[in-house]
Amino acid sequence: MPHVRGEAAVLVEPGRLEVEEVAFRELKEDEVLVRNALAAICGSDVHRVRAESPFFRDMRDHPYPCPAGYPGHEGIGEVVESRSAKFAPGDFVLTVPNHAYMASFARYQTIADRFLLPVKNTGTPSVHLMAQQLGTVVFALKRFWPEPVPEGRTAAVVGVGSAGLLFLQMLKHRGFEKVVAVDLEPGRLEVARSLGADATALVPGQSAEEVVMEATGGKGADLVIEAAGTDGARAHAVRMVGQQGRLGFFGMPEDYDMHLPYAHLFVRNAHLIHAVGGAQLEPGLASFRTALDLIGDGSIRVDDHITHTFDIKNIADAFDLAHHRGDGVVKVALTFD
């Protein structure tokens, strides 16, 4: 099927996506062509498109436009052409590409078979789609708390967008007795409570530190995860951790330099841990497979995560909503009808 054409979002300059009809290249060995059914916008996509954070700010000096479909990396669809022994036309797949294959914001996507997982073409595609982000959360927790969770441990999540809500559920699933959710948006905290949060803090109106201390009897949380991608969220997280506690930073930095309340880290002898990528490099895409299982058996609920859906033609509006977080948004998805 050479020279397939279809609509794709093209990043023509920082902050500006345009939809064009493009031709998709012929496949190489061990690659497949996927017709995307649904793609989701990740917080890191917003950073990339807007050329924010130190990693993507340098893109302002790179040649534009970027490759068609970039930087989409959360997708689900049907294989329509294959040069892979693992997948055949008609297979329904979850796409979990690395940087070289980020192209989910397009009707078609060329991708290596090592970044695909088979899924059943049943139910709602958005449910299976959430396994991509859940896989990154599963992978991060392997770093933040790899061992079994002792009885009575407590945790907190700062930033309960879609990733934070997945962390919340995974912490409860792993056995943390209490989990506190912190966010700027009351609607997200309402969802967090419905998914098992034992306490919530709406900042800046409430003190996240005070809420955590009250929930933990003044000890502070054993594990605090930052899932917002802001320096303000990381500062909250540092103040909430207890003695010998752990801080798991998941969100992207806002700049090369960051000011943190270091005295809190110092006197509490807390451990600071990062989780930057890596799930796509695991043998057998282990964390993504675990995510599909957790969603499939009902251990993790994702049916209320995608709150808004846009046609690919309206991708600019979709990114605007994902950036400004209005209208009770948790996660935004794109269709290709």
C-alpha positions in Angstrom: 0.0 0.0 0.0 2.5 2.6 -1.1 2.0 6.3 -0.9 -1.0 6.2 1.5 -2.3 9.7 2.1 -4.3 11.1 5.0 -4.8 14.0 7.4 -2.1 14.7 9.9 -1.3 17.5 12.4 1.9 19.3 11.5 3.8 21.5 14.0 4.8 24.4 11.7 6.2 26.6 14.4 6.2 26.7 18.2 2.7 26.7 19.4 1.0 26.3 16.0 -0.4 23.0 14.7 -1.9 22.9 11.2 -3.8 19.9 9.7 -2.6 18.9 6.3 -3.1 15.9 4.0 0.3 14.2 3.8 1.8 11.1 2.1 3.1 8.3 4.4 6.3 6.6 3.5 6.6 3.0 2.5 7.4 0.6 5.3 10.8 -0.8 6.3 11.4 -4.2 7.6 9.7 -4.9 11.0 7.4 -1.8 10.6 3.6 -1.6 10.3 1.2 1.0 9.2 -1.6 1.7 11.7 -4.8 3.5 11.0 -5.3 5.4 14.2 -8.8 5.2 15.8 -8.0 7.5 18.8 -5.0 9.4 20.1 -4.7 11.2 23.4 -2.8 14.4 24.4 -0.2 14.0 27.0 1.0 16.8 29.2 4.5 16.4 27.6 2.9 17.0 24.2 1.7 20.4 25.4 5.3 21.2 26.5 6.7 20.0 23.1 4.2 21.9 21.0 4.6 25.1 22.9 8.4 24.6 23.0 8.3 24.9 26.8 10.7 23.4 29.4 14.4 23.3 28.8 14.3 20.2 26.7 11.8 21.6 24.1 12.7 25.3 24.3 15.7 24.5 22.2 13.4 23.4 19.4 12.8 27.0 18.7 16.1 26.9 16.9 15.3 23.7 15.0 14.0 23.6 11.5 10.2 23.5 11.1 7.9 21.9 10.2 8.2 18.8 12.4 7.3 15.4 11.1 3.6 14.7 10.5 1.8 13.5 13.5 4.5 14.7 16.0 4.6 14.6 19.0 1.6 12.2 19.5 2.7 9.0 21.4 -0.6 7.7 22.9 -2.6 6.0 20.2 -4.7 3.0 19.4 -5.8 1.7 16.0 -5.8 -1.0 13.4 -2.9 -2.4 11.4 -3.6 -1.9 7.7 -0.2 -2.9 6.3 2.6 -4.9 7.7 6.2 -5.9 7.1 6.3 -7.5 10.6 6.1 -11.2 11.4 4.3 -10.2 14.6 1.4 -8.3 13.3 -1.0 -8.6 10.4 -3.6 -6.4 8.7 -6.7 -6.3 10.9 -4.9 -6.5 14.2 -5.9 -3.9 16.7 -2.9 -2.4 18.6 -1.8 0.0 21.3 1.0 2.2 20.1 3.7 3.1 22.6 6.4 4.7 20.4 9.7 6.1 21.4 10.8 9.6 20.2 11.7 8.4 16.7 8.2 7.1 16.0 6.0 9.8 17.7 3.3 10.4 15.1 -0.1 9.6 16.7 -1.7 12.9 15.7 -2.4 11.6 12.2 -4.9 9.3 10.5 -2.0 6.9 9.8 1.1 6.1 11.7 4.2 4.2 10.6 5.8 2.5 13.6 8.2 -0.3 14.4 6.6 -3.5 15.7 8.6 -3.4 19.0 6.5 -0.4 20.1 3.1 -2.2 19.6 0.9 -4.4 21.8 -2.1 -6.3 20.6 -5.4 -5.4 22.2 -8.9 -6.8 21.8 -11.1 -4.7 19.4 -13.9 -4.8 21.9 -15.4 -2.2 24.2 -14.4 1.4 24.2 -11.1 2.2 22.5 -10.4 5.0 25.0 -10.2 2.4 27.8 -7.5 0.5 26.1 -5.8 3.7 25.1 -5.2 4.7 28.7 -2.9 1.7 29.1 -0.1 3.8 27.4 -0.1 6.4 30.2 -0.8 3.8 32.9 2.3 1.9 31.6 4.5 4.9 32.3 3.0 5.2 35.8 3.6 1.5 36.5 7.2 2.0 35.3 7.7 5.1 37.5 6.5 3.2 40.6 9.1 0.6 40.0 11.6 3.3 40.7 9.7 5.2 43.4 8.7 2.2 45.5 10.0 -1.1 44.0 9.6 -3.3 47.2 6.3 -4.4 48.8 4.5 -1.8 50.8 4.5 -2.3 54.6 1.3 -2.0 56.5 0.2 1.5 57.5 2.2 3.5 54.8 0.8 6.8 53.5 1.2 8.6 50.2 0.3 11.8 48.5 -0.1 12.9 44.8 0.4 16.5 43.8 -1.4 17.1 40.5 -4.3 14.8 39.8 -4.7 15.1 36.0 -4.9 11.8 34.2 -1.4 10.7 35.3 -2.0 11.8 38.9 -5.3 9.9 39.0 -3.5 6.8 37.8 -0.9 7.2 40.4 -3.6 7.6 43.0 -5.2 4.3 42.0 -1.9 2.4 41.7 -0.9 3.5 45.2 -4.1 2.2 46.7 -3.7 -1.0 44.6 -0.2 -1.4 45.9 -1.4 -1.2 49.5 -0.8 2.3 50.7 -3.3 2.8 53.6 -4.0 6.5 52.9 -3.5 8.6 49.8 -3.9 12.4 49.7 -4.7 14.2 46.4 -3.6 17.8 45.8 -4.6 19.9 42.8 -5.6 23.4 41.7 -8.9 22.2 40.1 -11.9 21.2 42.3 -13.3 19.0 39.6 -10.2 16.9 39.5 -10.3 16.5 43.2 -13.9 15.3 43.0 -12.8 12.6 40.6 -9.9 11.8 42.9 -12.3 11.2 45.8 -14.4 9.0 43.6 -11.3 6.9 42.9 -10.3 6.4 46.5 -8.5 9.5 47.7 -8.7 9.6 51.5 -8.2 13.4 51.7 -7.8 16.2 49.3 -6.3 19.7 49.3 -7.4 22.4 46.9 -4.5 24.8 46.6 -3.8 27.7 47.0 -6.9 28.0 49.2 -5.8 25.1 51.5 -2.4 24.2 52.8 -1.4 20.9 51.2 1.1 20.4 54.0 -1.4 20.8 56.7 -3.9 18.4 55.0 -1.2 15.8 54.7 0.0 16.2 58.3 -3.5 15.9 59.6 -4.1 12.7 57.5 -0.8 11.2 58.8 -0.9 12.2 62.4 1.8 14.8 61.9 4.3 12.4 60.4 4.1 13.4 56.8 3.7 11.1 53.9 6.0 8.1 53.3 5.8 8.7 49.5 4.9 11.9 47.7 4.6 11.9 44.0 4.7 15.1 41.9 2.6 14.6 38.7 1.9 18.2 37.7 5.1 19.3 36.0 5.5 22.6 37.8 8.0 23.9 40.3 5.2 25.0 42.5 3.9 21.4 42.7 7.4 20.1 43.5 7.7 22.7 46.3 4.4 21.4 47.8 5.7 17.9 47.5 8.9 18.6 49.4 6.9 20.1 52.3 4.6 17.1 52.6 7.2 14.3 52.9 7.9 12.6 56.2 11.1 11.4 57.9 13.0 9.0 55.7 10.3 9.5 53.2 10.5 9.4 49.4 9.8 12.0 46.8 9.0 10.8 43.3 9.2 13.5 40.6 7.3 12.5 37.5 6.5 15.8 35.8 8.8 17.7 33.4 11.0 20.6 34.7 10.0 24.1 33.9 13.6 25.3 33.6 17.2 24.1 34.0 17.3 25.7 37.5 14.7 25.1 40.3 14.3 26.5 43.8 13.1 24.0 46.4 12.6 24.3 50.2 15.8 22.3 50.7 15.7 22.5 54.5 12.6 20.2 54.4 14.6 17.6 52.5 17.6 18.0 54.8 15.9 17.7 58.2 13.6 14.9 57.0 16.5 13.0 55.3 14.2 12.3 52.4 15.1 10.5 49.2 14.5 12.2 45.8 13.8 9.9 42.9 13.1 10.7 39.2 11.5 8.6 36.6 12.3 9.8 33.1 11.1 7.6 30.3 12.3 4.0 30.0 9.0 2.1 29.8 9.4 1.8 26.0 12.9 0.2 26.5 11.7 -2.6 28.9 11.9 -6.1 27.5 8.6 -7.1 26.2 7.1 -3.7 27.1 6.5 -5.1 30.5 4.9 -2.1 32.2 2.5 -1.5 29.3 1.5 -5.2 29.4 0.9 -4.8 33.1 -1.2 -1.7 32.5 -3.4 -3.6 30.0 -3.9 -6.4 32.5 -4.8 -3.9 35.3 -7.4 -2.2 33.2 -8.7 -5.4 31.8 -9.4 -7.0 35.2 -10.9 -3.8 36.6 -8.1 -3.1 39.1 -7.6 0.4 37.6 -10.5 2.5 36.4 -9.9 4.7 33.4 -13.4 5.1 31.9 -13.7 8.7 33.4 -10.3 9.9 32.4 -10.9 11.1 28.8 -13.3 13.9 29.4 -13.1 15.8 26.0 -12.8 14.5 22.4 -12.0 16.6 19.3 -11.8 15.7 15.6 -8.2 16.0 14.3 -9.2 19.0 12.3 -9.7 20.9 15.6 -6.5 19.9 17.2 -5.6 23.5 17.9 -8.7 23.8 20.1 -7.9 20.5 21.7 -4.4 21.7 22.7 -5.7 25.0 24.0 -8.0 23.1 26.3 -5.3 20.7 27.4 -3.1 23.7 28.2 -5.6 26.0 30.0 -7.4 23.1 31.8 -10.9 24.6 31.6 -14.3 23.0 31.5 -13.4 20.3 34.0 -11.0 18.7 31.6 -8.9 15.7 32.8 -7.6 14.3 29.5 -8.2 15.2 25.8 -8.4 12.8 22.9 -8.5 13.1 19.1 -10.6 11.2 16.6 -10.1 10.7 12.9 -13.6 10.4 11.5 
